[in-house]
Amino acid sequence: VEVVESGGGLVQEGGSLRLSCAASGSFTSINGMGWYRQTPGNERELVATIANNGRTNYAHSVEGRFTISRGNAENTVFLQMNSLKSEDTAVYYCNFDVSGSSWSYDYWGQGTQVTVSS
């Protein structure tokens, strides 16, 4: 299973970015998807997740500014980031929790850099 993110870049404070992520490969179902971020010297932290039933969960720091959504294709997920702040600068990682007939596993993308300039 391969997970690939896109859409990162440089944006000024107050601006917007939309991250995209797609999973490809052999699996039976997707249990959940999410976005995480990491800055140098810090642990990876949750940004937003969306479960198979559509239920979403957000970090308090991004609530009301970020929106996670699924694409029309089940294997895609987006993160719309509005009102960006300098503290949102990080490498953003996409995560897919997928299952096969007798297994389940978390797969991660390679990360995409988001830089918010003040």
Secondary structure, 3 states (H helix, E strand, C coil): CEEEEECCEEEECCCCEEEEEEEECCCCEEEEEEEEEECCCCCCEEEEEEECCCCEEECCCCCCCEEEEECCCCCEEEEEECCCCHHHCEEEEEEEEEECCCCEEEEECCCEEEEEEC
